[in-house]
Amino acid sequence: MNKHSLFGAALIISVASLISRILGLIKIRLLAAHFGAGIELDAYYAAFRIPDLVFSLVILGTVTAAFVPIFIEHWENNKDEALRITNTILNISLIASVGVASIAYFFAPSIVKVIAPGFDAEARSLTIMLTRIMLASPIFLVISSLLSSFLNGRKEFFAFALAPVFYNIGIIGGIIFLSPRFLILGPALGVVIGAFLHMLIQLPTSLLLGYRYRFSFDLKNEGVKKIFKHMIPSILSLSLFQFNWLVVTFIATFLPVGNLAIISWVNDIQNVPIGLVGIPLAIAVFPTLAESVGKQDIGSFLDQFNHAMRQVLFLIVPLALATIILRAQIIRLVLGSGLFGWEETRIAASALAFFSLSIFASSALPLLTRAFYALQDVATPLKVSVFSIFVTIISAALLPKIKFLPYSIDGLALAFGVSAIVSVIILFYILKKRFIDTPFPILGVFLRIALASLLACSALYGSLYFFDIFVKTETFIGIFAQTSLSVIIGSFVYLGIAVLLSMEEVQGLTKFIKRAVI
């Protein structure tokens, strides 16, 4: 995949991700307006962690780490064999997902006691009910993820990128149409509907590209054996990320009512730039990295990795700084309605600022992890993930108690960020050490990007005060106008400085846009 193709694939994923993230913000606003930061949403978000963990345990690591490189290798040589491997993994994963979900269903009371010990009896009972409803979603997501991996292996990203859009549509439908009758059960049912839509939207394109389901359970297949060899450590690695959130959930249940819902919302908000930049670029470049390793073309592997990492930093650093500056405006635009009041707004804005300190690391992490997966090294990310768990636990236990933090919830946001930063530093150091004779020109690029970002965000900050004179910031339209105009000015300043500094990243972006337009 050349650089234009990488931009094209990443753009497709980013545009779809933008739509999905906008729908996600609408979903958050609807939840805040309908239920506020109270016991219902604390229970909803605590319950959500369990199906997420089930999904991670069963399939997520297989798709991202082991399946795609092996599928690509077999598809080029023997398509029937590639489909046999795909269907074997699908069948095994379906059996595992039904089994794990069934166990979680029956042991939900015990599981909820462990992850939410600070809940009272009413909140715990509601969490158990919501957990059992949402445990149907991982089964649909297992099928969907295998279809996603098939499409990724074929370098077809459009239907794959649309899947999260339909997932959010399902949840929004549950809030709007089911909540009036079923209250907080409405969003939970929406999660199941969204998971089904996530699967359904990818099926037609998969069939057009040659996927055919056949019952296959060939455990002796060499490709299947190779996937299983890499699957367990990669699943554990990605499941440990979910465990990080279980730690945060555990501690948040001891904080005032509503704090768990707030930190979950803020995490969703800070994930918007990550989902628009870090994840799309990592997904788009992953098949090419795997191909380069398969052809033993390490020069191409490093060139693609460096190029993708520079693009991630070029786009994410100014977004992270802008999020810190615009934290209050963002929270008021996304959450400031209905039962979500001013005190909750202040708490959420403060937490968003601390989350934003690590957005650059959270955006670089998917690319770094996939670089190791392309090298068929799943052990290193696993070891780093295990270490990050201890960093999260220690940080989450200590940081909320620091007195200079405005709110205890800020310590949880900061703990999550510290874990991401430490993970990125370790992974990058190991990768650099592995290719010790190869230059990684990231530091110099980062410093130039940081300089341009600081100047651009200074312009953004000044613009906020300038437009405050002309708009009514007590209204949604006024805040939206102030924020949008300030962002436009900041963006032009950033791009202008990047051009003056002759940064390769903006030149590549300009060439791609011209090519796309022409």
C-alpha angles and dihedrals in degrees: 000000000000123000094265090051090049090052090047095051092043091048092054091050093042094051092048089044090051090054090046092048092049089052088047091055090048088051091052092048091050092049091049092047095046100041110011122209096312146115096294095059093039086058092044094053094043090051091047091063093067100057088043090055092046090053092049093048093052109038122347097086092046093057099045101037114029112009105061099052092046093044091052091050093051097039091060092052107029122007094188090054091049090053091047089055092046094052093044091054090045093052094046091047093049092052090047093048094050090047096048093042090051092051090048090049094056095040095042094115092056093043092051091051089056100045098037107031092151094063120104121232094272095051091044093052091050092048091053092052093048091046092055092050095049094046088084090067099072090060092060091041091054090060091042093052093053089051088049091052091049091052091046090052089053089047090240109139107164102084090036090054092049094055096083089049091060091043090059091044088058093052093045089051089053091052096046102038106024104033095070088062105025100029113204090359087071096072090043091055088045089059090058092046090048092051090053091050090047087060098039097054093058098048101080095050091046090054092048090053093053107272114148125175116230126166102255128165101165103156091168093061110119092223091052091048090051091051092050090049089061097029103077098054092041093050090048090048094054093038089057087063087060088047088058088061092046087057090051090046091049093054095039091059088068092054124084117296111279097029093104091053091047095051090047091052093046091049089053090051095049088047090064096081090039090053092047097048119010101042099041093050091046092049093045096050097039098085090049092049089051092048092050091052090046089055090044089238098145092166090062091044093055093043092053092044094050092046093050093046092051090051091050092052093042091057103031104047095063090042091054093050091045090052091056092051094044096040096118094045092048094050093047092049095047104033108013101108143083113358094356105103138191097270091053088048092056093048093048094046091052092050091048091056092055093044090052092061089074102037091106090055094045089052094049094046097074091053094046092048093049091049089061091044090053087053085052089241106135095154096073096056088046093054091047091048091052090051091047090056090062090046090052094047094048094043094045091050095048109029099061087060094057108113099213091065111096093224136014090239089065089067091058092050091048092047091055090050094048089055092052094047093049091049093051093048092051096045093047091048092052092047092049091048091052091056096034095158093051121087119236103197093192102114096058091046091049093053093051091047091049091052093049091045094052092051092045093048090049087059090046092051092050091048091056091060093043095053091042086075093060105037136058105243091190089077132066092237091050094051091044092051093046093048097043096049092046091050091050092053092045091049094052091048091050094049091045092053090046090055091048090051090049091233113186092218096064091042091054091047091050092050092050093050091049091049092048092050095045 
